[in-house]
Amino acid sequence: MKIAIVGDGKVGFALACQLNQEGHDVTIIENKQKVLEDTVNRLDIIGVLGNGASVDVLVEAGVKECELLIAVTSQDEINIICCMLAKKLGTKNTIARIRNPEYVAGLNMMKEDLGLSMQINPEMAAALEIVRSLRFSSTIKATSFAKGRVELTEIKIREGSPLIGKNLMKISSRYKSNVLFCVVQRGSQIIIPDGQTIIQENDKVSLTGSMRELEQFFKEIKLLKDKKVEEVMIVGGGRISFYLIRLLLHLGIEVKVVEMNKDVCLQLVEKFPSITVIHGDGTDHELLRSENLEDMDGFIALTDNDEENVIISMFASSLGVQNVLPKVNRVSLGFLLEKLGLENAITPKNITANQICQYVRAMQNSVGSNIESLIKIVDDQVEVLEFRVRKNCKFIGVPLKDLTFKKEMLVAYITRRGKPQIAQGDSYVEIGDTLILISKIAGLRDINDVLA
């Protein structure tokens, strides 16, 4: 698919990487020469220097032949203009990143008039991800999949875990859980497990299941406390906090915000009279302690500084706060976070890129591919795919135990009428079902490709 991206910032670069990896023909438009040169040198894509809101630049970038234009500059107004012009020039679909809360409602009303196929709000998406993650703890990395019907989680097997030395068949029998172990990462080795796979200390294990089933399983293996989230502290009062506070209040959770900027404090108090706002430095450990940090059910670090977020999150974790979530934009800090037991960090640019890539895959699906959705896990080494079962599927009605699938893959779920069920030997697919598959083989794009 021919795709143009306007804006080569954090989100633009993350998008270009992901879409280029998936084999799309990507052109990126950026008005800073050095930034553009760095991206073009690192990725096999075309770069066009100039303002994406200029007709001449858009024509030079070939948007007339593009099936999709994605505008992700730092300015909402530029993104809207880019999309309007691209649509007039003949681009079939356009996506704009819109960050200003004041624009969101109006744009929903004028979406068609502006020629927008989709608008994406990174801060709102990050806030929703944080609310989901608060259901787990800092040591559990969580992602939703298949339109939110299935959760994908990753845990590290630490010393003392009751899972060590047991095979998956015994674990399933012991805990009577309806969760599925789908990947085991052991050092550099990636294992798609079966019932005889034995869990070892320091393994990284990916599990899937519903939110409720995973919560119950993690409580049984002592990874989660049986305690409801009632009070949360947020450090930083930016845009993500604005959306997050609204969501937390709607869930009946008490909110305390620490913010250095006095004007921002006043805005928060005016907008959300029921929350507690502290004007002070969120990196001051004594201040956090005086505001009863250790009694909080959740702590979220949302300053503009990655290092500060990591340090204060470490402090909150050392005081025993179970749900600690730092916002981290630099992916290179992932290794450090894992060492510190803060696997469940929030990276807004990746959340945004993943949502847009899912839309791109849905576009492909509408023109013949069977893929409903696809995400990559375990450092992009494993794909989780959701296939739609159509008439061309060669194994409709055939029990899975009678089929021979390619190696290095696992049939995880069959979703029928919106309800996912773990795939068993007697399970079979019908037209209209979706099949969720875990695969080490990259590039599977048709449901029949799963057969040996």
Phi, psi and chi 1 to 4 in degrees:
 res  aa     phi    psi   chi1   chi2   chi3   chi4
   1 MET       -  137.4 -167.6 -176.8  -68.1      -
   2 LYS   -88.3  120.4 -169.5  168.2  170.4   55.4
   3 ILE  -130.7  134.4  -60.8  170.9      -      -
   4 ALA  -109.2  136.2      -      -      -      -
   5 ILE  -117.6  126.6  -60.1  169.7      -      -
   6 VAL  -103.5  117.6 -176.8      -      -      -
   7 GLY   108.3  116.4      -      -      -      -
   8 ASP  -111.1   42.6 -169.0   10.4      -      -
   9 GLY   -84.9 -153.6      -      -      -      -
  10 LYS   -61.0  -48.7  -68.6  171.4 -172.1  167.7
  11 VAL   -69.8  -43.3  173.9      -      -      -
  12 GLY   -59.3  -43.7      -      -      -      -
  13 PHE   -67.7  -42.9 -178.4   75.7      -      -
  14 ALA   -60.3  -40.7      -      -      -      -
  15 LEU   -64.8  -47.0  -94.4  173.9      -      -
  16 ALA   -58.8  -42.6      -      -      -      -
  17 CYS   -59.2  -50.6  -74.8      -      -      -
  18 GLN   -67.7  -45.7 -150.4  160.0  -34.4      -
  19 LEU   -69.5  -34.8  -67.2  170.8      -      -
  20 ASN   -65.8  -41.4 -175.3   49.5      -      -
  21 GLN   -60.7  -32.7  -84.3  179.4    4.5      -
  22 GLU   -86.6    6.7  -67.9 -178.1   20.4      -
  23 GLY    89.3   15.3      -      -      -      -
  24 HIS   -83.9  156.0  -63.4  -72.4      -      -
  25 ASP   -89.2   99.2 -179.7    3.4      -      -
  26 VAL  -104.5  133.0  177.5      -      -      -
  27 THR  -120.2  131.8  -60.2      -      -      -
  28 ILE  -116.1  135.3 -163.9  156.9      -      -
  29 ILE  -110.5  128.1  -58.4  168.6      -      -
  30 GLU  -151.3  142.1  169.4   58.8   48.1      -
  31 ASN   -95.8   -0.6   58.5    9.3      -      -
  32 LYS  -104.2  114.7  -64.3 -174.0 -177.2   72.4
  33 GLN   -61.3  -46.3 -172.6  167.3   -7.3      -
  34 LYS   -61.3  -44.7  178.1   71.0  169.3   66.1
  35 VAL   -61.0  -44.9  172.4      -      -      -
  36 LEU   -64.2  -43.9 -174.5   65.7      -      -
  37 GLU   -60.3  -42.5  -76.3  175.1   -2.5      -
  38 ASP   -60.6  -43.1  -73.0  -13.3      -      -
  39 THR   -68.2  -44.7  -63.3      -      -      -
  40 VAL   -64.7  -34.6  171.2      -      -      -
  41 ASN   -70.3  -30.0  -71.5  -24.7      -      -
  42 ARG   -87.4  -29.8  -71.1  173.6   66.4 -179.3
  43 LEU  -121.2  153.7  -55.2  173.7      -      -
  44 ASP   -87.0   69.8 -178.5   22.6      -      -
  45 ILE  -136.8  168.6   62.0  173.1      -      -
  46 ILE   -93.4  138.6  -63.3  165.8      -      -
  47 GLY  -116.7  137.2      -      -      -      -
  48 VAL  -123.5  123.4  174.7      -      -      -
  49 LEU   -86.8  126.0 -177.2   65.3      -      -
  50 GLY   152.4 -178.6      -      -      -      -
  51 ASN   -86.7  121.5 -177.9  -10.5      -      -
  52 GLY   -65.9  -12.7      -      -      -      -
  53 ALA   -91.5    8.1      -      -      -      -
  54 SER   -98.5  130.7  157.9      -      -      -
  55 VAL   -59.7  -43.4  172.5      -      -      -
  56 ASP   -60.1  -41.9  -68.2  -18.7      -      -
  57 VAL   -66.9  -41.7  171.2      -      -      -
  58 LEU   -63.5  -39.9  -68.5  173.6      -      -
  59 VAL   -65.0  -42.7  169.5      -      -      -
  60 GLU   -61.0  -35.0 -175.8 -172.3  -15.4      -
  61 ALA   -78.1   -5.3      -      -      -      -
  62 GLY    76.5   32.4      -      -      -      -
  63 VAL   -66.9  -19.5  -60.5      -      -      -
  64 LYS   -59.7  -33.0  -70.4  179.6 -178.7 -180.0
  65 GLU   -95.7   -1.5  -67.4   80.2   41.1      -
  66 CYS   -79.1  140.5  -75.5      -      -      -
  67 GLU   -82.9  -19.2  -70.6  172.1   76.6      -
  68 LEU  -152.0  136.8  176.0   65.9      -      -
  69 LEU  -120.4  132.1  176.6  132.1      -      -
  70 ILE  -118.0  116.6  -52.8  163.6      -      -
  71 ALA  -103.1  111.8      -      -      -      -
  72 VAL  -131.2   40.8  -73.7      -      -      -
  73 THR   -72.8  175.0   75.0      -      -      -
  74 SER   -77.4   -8.1   57.5      -      -      -
  75 GLN  -113.7  121.0  -63.2  178.4   57.8      -
  76 ASP   -56.5  -43.1  -67.9   -8.6      -      -
  77 GLU   -63.1  -40.6  -63.7   82.7   -1.3      -
  78 ILE   -63.6  -41.3  -64.2  -69.8      -      -
  79 ASN   -61.2  -41.9  -66.2  -22.5      -      -
  80 ILE   -65.7  -44.5  -65.6  166.3      -      -
  81 ILE   -63.3  -43.4  -68.4  167.4      -      -
  82 CYS   -55.3  -46.1  -71.1      -      -      -
  83 CYS   -67.4  -41.3  -71.1      -      -      -
  84 MET   -62.4  -45.6  -71.3  173.3   69.2      -
  85 LEU   -66.2  -43.2  -70.6  173.5      -      -
  86 ALA   -60.8  -41.1      -      -      -      -
  87 LYS   -62.6  -41.7 -162.5   75.3  176.8  175.7
  88 LYS   -65.0  -33.0  -70.2  -75.4 -175.4 -172.5
  89 LEU   -79.9  -11.6  -72.0  167.8      -      -
  90 GLY   119.6    2.4      -      -      -      -
  91 THR   -65.4  133.5  -53.6      -      -      -
  92 LYS   -71.5  -43.0  -66.7 -178.0  178.7   69.9
  93 ASN  -132.9  146.1  -62.8  -81.6      -      -
  94 THR  -136.0  145.3   60.7      -      -      -
  95 ILE  -128.8  131.2  -62.7  173.6      -      -
  96 ALA  -118.8  138.4      -      -      -      -
  97 ARG   -86.0  120.2  177.7  170.9   76.2  165.9
  98 ILE  -121.5  117.9  -49.7  -65.2      -      -
  99 ARG  -107.3  -24.4  -54.5  171.6   72.9 -171.8
 100 ASN   -75.0  119.2 -169.7  -29.2      -      -
 101 PRO   -56.6  -29.0  -20.7   30.0      -      -
 102 GLU   -69.3  -22.1  -65.7  175.6    8.1      -
 103 TYR   -87.5  -22.8  -70.6  167.9      -      -
 104 VAL   -57.8  -51.7  174.4      -      -      -
 105 ALA   -62.9  -43.8      -      -      -      -
 106 GLY   -64.2  -38.9      -      -      -      -
 107 LEU   -69.0  -31.9  -77.5  170.5      -      -
 108 ASN   -60.8  -36.4  -77.7  -28.8      -      -
 109 MET   -73.9  -32.2  -67.4  166.7   61.4      -
 110 MET  -108.4   15.9  -63.1  178.9   63.6      -
 111 LYS   -53.8  -50.1 -161.4  170.2  166.2 -174.4
 112 GLU   -67.2  -41.9  -78.5 -171.9   28.0      -
 113 ASP   -60.2  -34.9  -62.3  -27.5      -      -
 114 LEU   -84.7   -6.2  -65.5  169.8      -      -
 115 GLY    76.0   24.6      -      -      -      -
 116 LEU   -89.1  127.5  -73.3  175.3      -      -
 117 SER   -82.1  -31.7  -50.8      -      -      -
 118 MET  -159.0  142.6  174.6 -170.3 -176.7      -
 119 GLN  -118.8  141.0   64.5 -172.8   59.3      -
 120 ILE  -123.4  134.5 -172.4   95.7      -      -
 121 ASN  -118.8  100.0 -175.1  -31.7      -      -
 122 PRO   -57.9  -38.8  -20.2   30.7      -      -
 123 GLU   -68.6  -40.8  -74.6   77.0   16.5      -
 124 MET   -65.8  -41.7 -178.0   62.8 -177.3      -
 125 ALA   -62.3  -40.2      -      -      -      -
 126 ALA   -66.0  -40.5      -      -      -      -
 127 ALA   -62.2  -42.9      -      -      -      -
 128 LEU   -62.9  -39.7  -72.3  164.9      -      -
 129 GLU   -64.4  -39.6 -169.1   76.7    9.4      -
 130 ILE   -63.4  -44.8  -70.0  167.3      -      -
 131 VAL   -60.0  -41.4  169.0      -      -      -
 132 ARG   -63.4  -44.7  -76.0 -175.4   52.3  -97.1
 133 SER   -67.6  -24.7  -63.2      -      -      -
 134 LEU   -64.3  -16.7  -81.0  172.3      -      -
 135 ARG   -70.6  -22.2  -62.7  -80.0  -65.5  -90.4
 136 PHE  -109.1 -160.9  -64.7  118.9      -      -
 137 SER  -119.1  176.7   79.4      -      -      -
 138 SER   -61.8  -24.0  -44.2      -      -      -
 139 THR   -90.3    1.4   56.1      -      -      -
 140 ILE  -116.7  116.6  -57.3  168.2      -      -
 141 LYS   -90.0  125.8 -166.6  173.1  179.2  179.7
 142 ALA  -127.3  142.8      -      -      -      -
 143 THR  -142.9  142.5  -45.3      -      -      -
 144 SER   -94.7  158.7   66.0      -      -      -
 145 PHE  -150.5  163.4 -175.9   65.3      -      -
 146 ALA    54.3   56.2      -      -      -      -
 147 LYS    57.0   33.6  -57.3  178.6 -179.3   69.8
 148 GLY    82.1    2.5      -      -      -      -
 149 ARG   -77.9  -25.4  -70.0 -170.7  -66.4  -96.8
 150 VAL  -127.9  137.5  174.6      -      -      -
 151 GLU  -101.0  141.0  -62.7  -70.5  -40.3      -
 152 LEU  -111.8  123.2  -82.8  162.0      -      -
 153 THR  -125.9  154.4   56.7      -      -      -
 154 GLU  -130.5  130.1 -175.4 -176.2  -77.4      -
 155 ILE  -129.0  156.0   59.3  172.8      -      -
 156 LYS  -104.3  133.6 -175.4  160.9 -174.2 -179.2
 157 ILE   -83.1  105.3  -54.0  -62.2      -      -
 158 ARG   -97.9  168.2  -59.1 -177.4 -170.0  -82.9
 159 GLU   -53.1  134.3 -174.7 -178.4   -4.1      -
 160 GLY    91.9   -5.4      -      -      -      -
 161 SER   -64.2  136.0  168.6      -      -      -
 162 PRO   -69.4   -6.7   23.4  -31.8      -      -
 163 LEU   -86.0  -17.7  -55.2 -177.3      -      -
 164 ILE   -61.9  131.5  -65.8  172.5      -      -
 165 GLY    83.6   -0.7      -      -      -      -
 166 LYS  -105.6  144.8  -64.7 -175.8  176.3   68.2
 167 ASN   -85.7  165.5   67.6   28.2      -      -
 168 LEU   -65.2  -29.8  -61.6 -170.5      -      -
 169 MET   -64.2  -43.6 -157.4  171.8  -78.4      -
 170 LYS   -67.2  -39.7  -79.3 -173.4 -179.8  173.9
 171 ILE   -62.0  -44.3  -68.5  168.7      -      -
 172 SER   -61.9  -41.8  178.2      -      -      -
 173 SER   -68.9  -40.3  170.3      -      -      -
 174 ARG   -69.0  -42.2  161.5   71.7  177.8   81.8
 175 TYR  -101.1   -4.8  -65.7  102.1      -      -
 176 LYS    48.1   37.7  -59.8  -73.0 -171.0  -67.6
 177 SER   -93.4  149.6   60.1      -      -      -
 178 ASN  -103.0   43.3 -156.7   23.4      -      -
 179 VAL  -112.3  157.5  -59.0      -      -      -
 180 LEU  -120.2  125.7 -174.4   70.5      -      -
 181 PHE   -81.9  115.5  -73.9   69.1      -      -
 182 CYS  -111.6  -24.3   51.8      -      -      -
 183 VAL  -145.3  139.2 -175.9      -      -      -
 184 VAL  -121.7  122.0  176.2      -      -      -
 185 GLN  -105.0  117.3 -171.9  177.0    3.1      -
 186 ARG  -121.9   97.4 -171.5  167.5  -66.8  156.7
 187 GLY    63.4 -124.4      -      -      -      -
 188 SER   -90.6   -2.3   59.1      -      -      -
 189 GLN   -88.4  131.4 -171.9 -176.8    8.1      -
 190 ILE  -109.5  121.3  -53.2  -66.5      -      -
 191 ILE  -116.0  126.2  -57.3  164.0      -      -
 192 ILE   -88.8  108.9  -57.5  -66.7      -      -
 193 PRO   -80.9  162.5   30.0  -33.2      -      -
 194 ASP  -126.5 -173.1   57.4   27.5      -      -
 195 GLY   -61.8  -22.4      -      -      -      -
 196 GLN   -92.3   -5.0  -60.9  -52.8  -44.3      -
 197 THR   -64.3  127.8  -57.8      -      -      -
 198 ILE   -98.0  131.7  -65.0  170.9      -      -
 199 ILE   -81.7  133.4  -59.7  -60.0      -      -
 200 GLN  -119.1  158.6  -62.2  178.9   11.4      -
 201 GLU   -59.6  141.0 -172.8  177.1  -22.0      -
 202 ASN    77.0   -1.0  -66.1  -38.4      -      -
 203 ASP   -62.3  148.2  -77.1   -7.8      -      -
 204 LYS  -105.8  124.5  -91.6 -162.1 -148.7  165.3
 205 VAL  -118.8  130.3  179.4      -      -      -
 206 SER  -100.4  130.3  -63.3      -      -      -
 207 LEU  -126.0  150.5  -55.4   97.4      -      -
 208 THR  -125.3  158.4   68.7      -      -      -
 209 GLY   164.4 -179.0      -      -      -      -
 210 SER   -75.9  161.2   70.0      -      -      -
 211 MET   -56.1  -44.8  179.3   76.6   81.1      -
 212 ARG   -64.8  -44.7 -176.0  178.8   57.1   77.7
 213 GLU   -66.1  -40.3  -73.3  157.3   -8.8      -
 214 LEU   -66.8  -42.5  -74.6  163.4      -      -
 215 GLU   -56.4  -47.1  -87.9 -173.3  -61.1      -
 216 GLN   -62.3  -43.0 -174.4   57.6   41.0      -
 217 PHE   -64.3  -44.2  178.6   69.9      -      -
 218 PHE   -66.6  -31.8  -69.2  141.7      -      -
 219 LYS   -67.3  -39.9  -76.8  172.0 -174.0  171.8
 220 GLU   -66.4  -32.9  -72.8 -172.5   40.1      -
 221 ILE   -96.1   15.7   63.4  169.4      -      -
 222 LYS    66.0   26.6  -49.4  -60.9 -178.5 -162.2
 223 LEU   -90.0  -18.3  -94.5 -175.3      -      -
 224 LEU  -129.2  142.0  -93.6 -175.2      -      -
 225 LYS   -87.7  148.4  -67.2  176.6 -175.3  172.0
 226 ASP   -83.9   67.7 -164.3    2.4      -      -
 227 LYS  -139.7  133.1 -171.2  177.1 -173.8  -60.2
 228 LYS   -78.2  145.9 -170.7 -177.8  171.8 -170.6
 229 VAL   -77.1  116.2  175.3      -      -      -
 230 GLU  -116.9  -28.1  -66.4  177.7   -9.7      -
 231 GLU  -141.9  133.8 -168.9  172.5    9.1      -
 232 VAL  -129.5  140.3  166.8      -      -      -
 233 MET  -109.0  134.0 -179.9 -177.7  -74.3      -
 234 ILE  -118.1  131.6  -58.1  168.8      -      -
 235 VAL  -105.0  118.7  174.3      -      -      -
 236 GLY   108.3  130.3      -      -      -      -
 237 GLY  -116.1   37.3      -      -      -      -
 238 GLY   -79.7 -160.0      -      -      -      -
 239 ARG   -64.2  -41.0  -78.3 -162.6 -178.6  116.8
 240 ILE   -59.8  -42.8  -64.8  176.4      -      -
 241 SER   -60.3  -39.1  -60.2      -      -      -
 242 PHE   -56.5  -50.0  174.0   90.3      -      -
 243 TYR   -69.7  -38.9  -69.1  111.2      -      -
 244 LEU   -65.1  -44.1  179.7   58.7      -      -
 245 ILE   -57.6  -44.7  -67.9  163.9      -      -
 246 ARG   -60.1  -42.6 -164.0  162.7   59.0 -173.0
 247 LEU   -67.7  -41.6  -69.1  169.0      -      -
 248 LEU   -66.5  -41.7  -67.0  174.4      -      -
 249 LEU   -62.8  -38.7  -67.5  176.8      -      -
 250 HIS   -61.5  -30.3 -179.0   69.1      -      -
 251 LEU   -87.6    1.8  -66.7  169.9      -      -
 252 GLY    79.5   20.8      -      -      -      -
 253 ILE   -95.3  132.9  -64.4  170.2      -      -
 254 GLU   -74.3  142.5  -69.3 -177.7   33.3      -
 255 VAL  -126.4  135.7  179.4      -      -      -
 256 LYS  -125.3  126.8 -171.3  175.9  -78.3 -170.7
 257 VAL  -117.4  133.7 -179.5      -      -      -
 258 VAL  -110.0  123.8 -179.2      -      -      -
 259 GLU  -143.6  136.8  167.5   58.2   47.8      -
 260 MET   -79.5  -33.2  -78.8 -171.8   73.5      -
 261 ASN   -81.7  119.9 -173.4  -52.7      -      -
 262 LYS   -63.7  -39.7 -170.0  175.2 -179.5 -178.9
 263 ASP   -63.2  -40.0  -68.8  -24.0      -      -
 264 VAL   -65.0  -39.9  173.1      -      -      -
 265 CYS   -57.2  -46.7  -71.3      -      -      -
 266 LEU   -63.7  -39.6  -67.4  171.0      -      -
 267 GLN   -62.9  -41.5  -72.3  168.7   19.5      -
 268 LEU   -65.7  -42.0  -72.1  170.7      -      -
 269 VAL   -63.7  -39.9  170.0      -      -      -
 270 GLU   -67.5  -40.0 -172.8  179.6  -29.4      -
 271 LYS   -78.4  -37.4 -173.1   70.6 -176.8  174.0
 272 PHE  -128.1   80.1  -53.8  105.7      -      -
 273 PRO   -61.7  -21.4  -12.6   21.4      -      -
 274 SER   -85.5   -7.7   62.6      -      -      -
 275 ILE   -92.8  164.2   70.9  170.5      -      -
 276 THR   -99.9  125.2  -56.3      -      -      -
 277 VAL  -117.4  125.2  179.7      -      -      -
 278 ILE  -109.4  123.7  -64.9   99.2      -      -
 279 HIS   -85.0  105.1  176.9 -137.4      -      -
 280 GLY  -178.8  179.6      -      -      -      -
 281 ASP   -87.4  115.1 -176.3   -4.5      -      -
 282 GLY   -69.0  -10.9      -      -      -      -
 283 THR   -91.3   -0.8   62.7      -      -      -
 284 ASP   -82.7  105.9 -178.3  -16.6      -      -
 285 HIS   -60.8  -36.7  -68.3 -179.3      -      -
 286 GLU   -66.1  -38.6  -70.0  -53.2  -46.0      -
 287 LEU   -63.2  -46.0  171.2   65.2      -      -
 288 LEU   -61.5  -40.3  -63.1  179.2      -      -
 289 ARG   -66.1  -40.1  -90.5 -157.7  145.3  131.7
 290 SER   -66.6  -20.7   69.3      -      -      -
 291 GLU   -96.2   20.9  -65.5  -61.0  -26.6      -
 292 ASN    61.5   44.9  -56.2  -41.0      -      -
 293 LEU   -56.6  -41.1  170.6   57.7      -      -
 294 GLU   -64.6  -17.0   58.2  -94.6   42.4      -
 295 ASP   -91.7   -2.2  -63.6  -31.0      -      -
 296 MET   -76.1  148.3  -65.4  -69.4  156.2      -
 297 ASP   -87.2  -18.4  -57.4  -49.9      -      -
 298 GLY  -151.8  147.1      -      -      -      -
 299 PHE  -135.9  125.7  178.1   83.1      -      -
 300 ILE  -126.1  120.9  -58.0  143.1      -      -
 301 ALA   -99.8  111.3      -      -      -      -
 302 LEU  -125.7   35.0  -62.2  175.1      -      -
 303 THR   -74.8  175.1   76.4      -      -      -
 304 ASP   -85.7    4.1  -69.3  -31.8      -      -
 305 ASN  -116.1  114.9 -174.4  -57.2      -      -
 306 ASP   -57.5  -45.6  -75.8   -2.2      -      -
 307 GLU   -62.3  -43.3  -73.3   79.3    5.5      -
 308 GLU   -60.8  -42.8  -75.5 -176.6    3.1      -
 309 ASN   -60.6  -41.5  -70.4  -22.8      -      -
 310 VAL   -67.2  -44.8  171.3      -      -      -
 311 ILE   -64.6  -46.8  -70.0  164.7      -      -
 312 ILE   -71.9  -26.3   56.0  179.1      -      -
 313 SER   -69.0  -39.2  -66.4      -      -      -
 314 MET   -59.8  -41.4  -75.0  169.2   58.3      -
 315 PHE   -63.7  -45.9  177.9   64.3      -      -
 316 ALA   -61.7  -40.8      -      -      -      -
 317 SER   -65.0  -37.6 -164.4      -      -      -
 318 SER   -66.9  -22.4   72.9      -      -      -
 319 LEU   -87.6   -1.5  -67.3  178.6      -      -
 320 GLY    96.6   10.0      -      -      -      -
 321 VAL   -68.6  126.4 -178.2      -      -      -
 322 GLN   -76.2  -43.9 -179.5  170.5  -33.7      -
 323 ASN  -101.9   99.3  -65.2  -72.8      -      -
 324 VAL  -119.6  122.4  179.1      -      -      -
 325 LEU  -129.7  106.6  -68.4  162.5      -      -
 326 PRO   -89.5  144.9   27.6  -26.2      -      -
 327 LYS   -86.6  124.8 -177.8 -173.8   82.4  169.5
 328 VAL  -134.1  120.5  177.1      -      -      -
 329 ASN   -90.5  -25.6  -81.3  -47.9      -      -
 330 ARG   -89.2  112.1  -68.4 -145.4  -56.1  -79.3
 331 VAL   -61.7  -26.5 -179.8      -      -      -
 332 SER   -62.8  -18.0   56.5      -      -      -
 333 LEU   -80.9   -4.0  -73.3  172.6      -      -
 334 GLY   -56.4  -42.2      -      -      -      -
 335 PHE   -61.8  -42.7  174.7   74.6      -      -
 336 LEU   -64.9  -43.3  174.4   62.8      -      -
 337 LEU   -60.3  -39.9  -68.5  168.1      -      -
 338 GLU   -63.8  -42.4 -173.9 -174.0  -44.1      -
 339 LYS   -61.7  -33.4  -71.4  -79.2 -175.0 -168.6
 340 LEU   -87.8   -0.9  -61.0  170.3      -      -
 341 GLY    76.0   25.8      -      -      -      -
 342 LEU  -116.8   52.1  -63.9  169.1      -      -
 343 GLU   -62.3  -28.8  -75.7   95.3  -24.6      -
 344 ASN   -89.7   55.7 -148.0   -4.6      -      -
 345 ALA   -81.7  158.8      -      -      -      -
 346 ILE  -106.2  124.4  -64.6  -63.8      -      -
 347 THR  -122.4   95.2  -51.6      -      -      -
 348 PRO   -55.2  -39.0  -26.8   34.8      -      -
 349 LYS   -64.5  -36.2   66.7  174.9 -178.1 -177.6
 350 ASN   -72.2  -37.4  -74.6   -6.0      -      -
 351 ILE   -60.9  -45.6  -64.8  167.6      -      -
 352 THR   -63.6  -47.3  -54.1      -      -      -
 353 ALA   -60.9  -40.7      -      -      -      -
 354 ASN   -65.2  -40.3  -75.2  -24.6      -      -
 355 GLN   -64.6  -42.2  -73.6 -169.3  -11.3      -
 356 ILE   -67.6  -40.7  -67.9  172.7      -      -
 357 CYS   -63.9  -34.6  -74.6      -      -      -
 358 GLN   -64.7  -37.4  -76.4 -179.9   23.1      -
 359 TYR   -64.7  -41.2  178.4   85.3      -      -
 360 VAL   -61.8  -41.7  172.6      -      -      -
 361 ARG   -65.5  -36.0  -68.5  173.9 -164.4  128.3
 362 ALA   -64.8  -36.6      -      -      -      -
 363 MET   -61.9  -44.2  -77.3  175.9   63.2      -
 364 GLN   -61.7  -40.3  -75.4 -179.8  -64.4      -
 365 ASN   -59.9  -36.5 -179.1   47.1      -      -
 366 SER   -71.5  -15.0   67.2      -      -      -
 367 VAL  -113.7   30.0  -68.9      -      -      -
 368 GLY   124.7  -25.1      -      -      -      -
 369 SER   -72.5  151.7  169.1      -      -      -
 370 ASN   -84.4   -9.6  -66.6  123.4      -      -
 371 ILE   -75.4  122.6  -64.0  177.3      -      -
 372 GLU   -85.2  -45.0  -73.9  -80.7  -60.9      -
 373 SER  -154.9  158.5   47.2      -      -      -
 374 LEU  -153.1  131.6  178.2  153.8      -      -
 375 ILE  -134.2  159.1   60.5  171.2      -      -
 376 LYS  -111.0  138.5  -62.1 -170.3  179.1 -168.2
 377 ILE  -128.8  177.1   58.4  172.7      -      -
 378 VAL    51.3   60.4 -165.4      -      -      -
 379 ASP    54.7   41.6  -59.7  -36.2      -      -
 380 ASP    66.7   14.9  -66.9  -15.3      -      -
 381 GLN   -90.0  -13.4  -64.9  177.9   77.1      -
 382 VAL  -130.9  137.8  176.6      -      -      -
 383 GLU  -105.7  138.5  -69.0 -173.0  -14.6      -
 384 VAL  -110.2  116.2 -175.8      -      -      -
 385 LEU  -117.9  143.9  -54.4  105.8      -      -
 386 GLU  -117.3  113.4 -177.1 -175.5   25.2      -
 387 PHE  -100.2  139.4  -72.6  104.4      -      -
 388 ARG   -87.5  131.3  174.6   68.2   61.3 -177.5
 389 VAL   -85.7  115.0  179.7      -      -      -
 390 ARG  -117.5 -178.6  -63.7 -159.3  167.8  101.6
 391 LYS   -58.3  -28.5  -73.3 -179.8 -176.5  176.7
 392 ASN   -76.8   -5.9   68.3  -28.9      -      -
 393 CYS   -66.0  130.8  177.4      -      -      -
 394 LYS   -86.1   -5.2  -66.0  176.6 -179.8  175.6
 395 PHE  -126.9   31.9   49.8   91.4      -      -
 396 ILE   -62.5  129.5  -68.2  168.2      -      -
 397 GLY    79.7   -1.1      -      -      -      -
 398 VAL   -94.6  125.7 -178.4      -      -      -
 399 PRO   -56.6  140.9  -22.9   33.0      -      -
 400 LEU   -59.1  -31.8  -61.2 -176.8      -      -
 401 LYS   -65.9  -18.6   64.8 -175.9  178.6 -174.3
 402 ASP   -93.6    4.2  -64.1  -23.6      -      -
 403 LEU  -108.4  153.0  -62.6  168.1      -      -
 404 THR  -112.7  112.0  -54.1      -      -      -
 405 PHE   -94.7  160.3  -67.5   95.7      -      -
 406 LYS   -60.9  153.8  -73.7  178.6  177.6  169.1
 407 LYS   -70.8  166.4  -69.0 -179.5  179.2  178.3
 408 GLU    64.2   32.2  -52.5  -73.2   15.7      -
 409 MET  -146.0  159.5   68.1  168.5   56.4      -
 410 LEU  -138.4  124.9  171.2   71.4      -      -
 411 VAL   -79.7  114.5  178.7      -      -      -
 412 ALA   -95.2  -55.4      -      -      -      -
 413 TYR  -136.5  150.7  -73.4   89.2      -      -
 414 ILE  -119.3  122.7  -65.7  170.8      -      -
 415 THR  -102.6  121.2  -58.5      -      -      -
 416 ARG  -124.8  124.4 -172.5  165.3  -65.0  152.7
 417 ARG    51.2   43.8  -70.4 -177.9  -80.8  -80.4
 418 GLY    81.4   -0.3      -      -      -      -
 419 LYS  -111.9  113.7  -68.3 -176.2  178.9  177.1
 420 PRO   -79.7  136.4   21.6  -22.1      -      -
 421 GLN  -126.7  138.4  -65.3  -71.2  -29.3      -
 422 ILE   -60.9  131.2  -68.9  177.0      -      -
 423 ALA   -70.6  128.7      -      -      -      -
 424 GLN  -113.8  173.7  -49.5  -77.7   -6.2      -
 425 GLY   -59.1  -35.5      -      -      -      -
 426 ASP   -85.2   -6.5  -67.0  -35.0      -      -
 427 SER   -67.4  151.7  -56.3      -      -      -
 428 TYR  -146.9  164.7   59.0   89.3      -      -
 429 VAL  -106.2  150.5  -62.7      -      -      -
 430 GLU  -121.1  162.7  -63.5  177.0   -7.7      -
 431 ILE   -60.1  132.4  -67.6  174.5      -      -
 432 GLY    98.5  -18.0      -      -      -      -
 433 ASP   -68.6  164.6  -70.2   -7.2      -      -
 434 THR  -119.6  145.3   62.4      -      -      -
 435 LEU  -114.7  122.4 -175.7   74.2      -      -
 436 ILE  -101.1  128.3  -64.1  176.2      -      -
 437 LEU  -128.3  139.2 -160.5   80.6      -      -
 438 ILE  -106.7  125.3  -42.0  -69.5      -      -
 439 SER  -141.8  135.9  172.6      -      -      -
 440 LYS   -85.0  -11.7  -80.8  174.6   68.2  177.4
 441 ILE   -85.2  117.5  -54.5  165.3      -      -
 442 ALA   -81.5  151.1      -      -      -      -
 443 GLY    91.1    7.6      -      -      -      -
 444 LEU   -68.6  121.6  -65.9  173.5      -      -
 445 ARG  -128.6   -2.2  -66.2  -62.1  175.0  -97.1
 446 ASP  -133.4  142.5 -172.5  -85.8      -      -
 447 ILE   -60.4  -31.1 -166.1  164.5      -      -
 448 ASN   -74.2  -16.0  -66.1  -47.7      -      -
 449 ASP   -68.4  -12.1  -68.3  -17.5      -      -
 450 VAL   -78.3  -16.7  -55.2      -      -      -
 451 LEU   -79.8  144.2  -62.9  172.9      -      -
 452 ALA   -69.3      -      -      -      -      -
